[in-house]
Amino acid sequence: MQEKAVIMDEKAMARAIARMSFEVVERNRGVENLCIIGILRRGAVIARRMAEKISEIESKQVLMGSLDITPYRDDQEPRPGLQDVSRIGFSVQGKKIVLVDDVIFTGRSVRAAIDAIMGRGRPECIQLATLIDRGHRELPMRPDYVGKNVPTAREEVVKVQVDSYDGINRAAILSRD
């Protein structure tokens, strides 16, 4: 894979996360009954940053969790002994959930995440936030909050990097050349 273009540097990521956080607060008229759940791995990092920003904006702690969608994926056979490593220390029943992922592409990860959440209870609603929307949906999914829309070719890859896993915060388009 060859890097084609950097589409977000650290400052652009921070601005996008801050903007999406303000949009979440505005749309939900505060944080009452609100939870942020990030899809492991990088979506959970972005979710944590959003939860921290929302808590800063509203001066009130927001419930935050991380979701392992591996057992719910439709592109892999379930493996015996596979453990769900989600960390959601609260009930989702009746909550307004903001589901966070780093990149939305086909919509299949989001479908798996919705299945995983619904298996834990029935939320009041599920909203979707994504740092990068690259298009090419195969399922009818549309994010409510988007950091950046990036038109890509189907064969390109969008790679989001976060300091806790990659030592850097940025997003880039990679080509298979």
C-alpha positions in Angstrom: 0.0 0.0 0.0 1.2 3.4 -0.9 0.1 6.6 0.8 -1.8 8.8 -1.7 -2.8 11.7 0.5 -3.1 12.8 4.1 -6.7 13.9 4.5 -6.6 14.9 8.2 -3.7 15.8 10.4 -3.8 15.9 14.2 -5.3 19.4 14.4 -8.0 18.7 11.7 -9.0 15.5 13.7 -9.3 17.5 16.9 -11.4 20.1 15.2 -13.7 17.5 13.6 -14.2 15.7 16.9 -14.9 19.0 18.7 -17.4 20.0 16.0 -19.2 16.6 16.1 -19.3 16.8 19.9 -21.0 20.2 19.8 -23.5 18.9 17.2 -24.3 15.9 19.4 -25.1 18.2 22.4 -27.1 20.6 20.2 -29.2 17.9 18.5 -29.9 16.1 21.8 -30.5 19.3 23.7 -27.9 18.4 26.3 -26.6 15.1 27.6 -29.6 13.8 29.5 -29.9 10.0 28.9 -27.0 10.2 26.4 -24.3 7.5 26.0 -21.3 7.3 23.7 -20.3 3.9 22.4 -17.2 3.4 20.2 -16.6 0.5 17.9 -13.3 -1.1 18.8 -10.5 -0.2 18.1 -10.1 3.3 16.7 -13.8 4.2 16.9 -13.5 3.7 20.7 -10.6 6.1 20.9 -12.6 8.7 18.9 -15.7 8.0 21.1 -13.6 8.6 24.3 -12.4 11.9 22.9 -15.9 12.9 22.0 -17.2 11.9 25.5 -14.4 14.0 27.1 -15.3 17.0 24.9 -19.0 16.7 25.6 -18.3 16.4 29.3 -16.2 19.6 29.0 -19.0 21.4 27.1 -21.8 20.4 29.4 -19.8 20.1 32.7 -21.4 16.7 33.2 -20.0 13.3 32.8 -21.2 11.2 29.8 -21.5 7.5 29.9 -19.0 5.9 27.5 -18.3 2.3 26.4 -16.5 0.3 23.7 -18.1 -2.3 21.5 -16.5 -5.4 20.0 -18.4 -6.2 16.8 -16.4 -9.3 16.0 -19.1 -11.8 17.1 -21.7 -10.0 14.9 -19.8 -9.7 11.6 -21.3 -11.3 8.6 -18.0 -11.8 6.7 -16.5 -14.2 9.2 -17.5 -17.6 10.5 -18.0 -17.5 14.3 -15.0 -19.1 16.0 -15.5 -21.3 19.0 -14.4 -19.7 22.2 -14.5 -16.2 20.7 -14.9 -13.8 23.6 -16.7 -10.5 23.4 -14.3 -7.8 24.7 -16.8 -5.0 24.8 -16.7 -2.7 27.8 -20.2 -1.3 28.4 -20.7 -0.8 32.1 -24.3 0.5 31.8 -27.6 -0.6 30.5 -28.5 0.6 27.0 -32.2 0.2 27.7 -34.0 3.5 26.9 -30.8 5.4 26.3 -29.9 7.8 23.5 -26.8 6.1 22.0 -24.2 7.8 19.8 -22.4 5.0 18.0 -18.9 6.1 16.9 -16.6 4.6 14.2 -13.5 5.9 12.6 -14.5 5.3 8.9 -17.8 4.3 7.3 -17.5 2.5 4.1 -20.0 -0.2 3.1 -22.1 0.1 6.3 -21.5 -3.6 7.4 -19.6 -2.7 10.5 -22.4 -0.4 11.6 -25.0 -3.1 11.0 -23.0 -5.5 13.2 -22.7 -2.8 15.9 -26.4 -2.1 15.9 -27.0 -5.9 16.3 -24.5 -5.9 19.2 -26.3 -3.0 20.9 -29.8 -4.4 20.3 -28.6 -7.7 21.9 -28.0 -5.7 25.1 -31.4 -4.0 25.3 -33.6 -1.6 23.5 -32.2 2.0 23.3 -34.5 5.0 22.8 -32.4 5.8 19.6 -29.1 5.1 18.0 -27.3 7.9 16.2 -24.1 7.4 14.2 -21.0 9.5 14.3 -18.0 8.8 12.0 -14.7 10.7 11.6 -14.5 9.8 7.8 -17.4 9.0 5.4 -15.9 7.6 2.3 -19.1 6.5 0.5 -19.7 3.2 -1.3 -22.5 1.9 0.9 -23.8 -1.6 0.5 -26.4 -1.1 3.2 -28.8 1.8 3.8 -26.7 3.5 6.6 -26.1 7.3 6.9 -24.2 8.9 9.7 -25.8 11.7 11.7 -22.4 13.3 12.5 -19.5 13.3 10.0 -16.0 14.7 10.6 -15.2 14.8 6.9 -16.7 13.4 3.7 -14.0 12.0 1.5 -14.8 10.7 -2.0 -12.6 7.7 -2.7 -12.3 5.0 -5.3 -13.6 1.6 -4.2 -10.1 0.1 -4.3 -8.5 2.8 -2.1 -8.2 2.4 1.6 -8.8 5.1 4.3 -6.5 4.6 7.3 -7.2 6.4 10.5 -4.3 6.5 13.0 -4.6 7.4 16.6 -1.7 8.0 19.0 -2.7 5.2 21.5 -2.3 2.5 18.8 -0.2 4.2 16.1 1.8 6.9 17.8 0.2 9.6 15.6 -3.2 11.2 15.0 -4.1 11.5 11.3 -6.1 10.0 8.4 -4.7 9.1 5.0 -5.9 7.6 1.7 -3.8 4.6 0.6 -3.7 3.1 -2.9 -3.0 -0.5 -3.8 -0.4 0.6 -6.4 
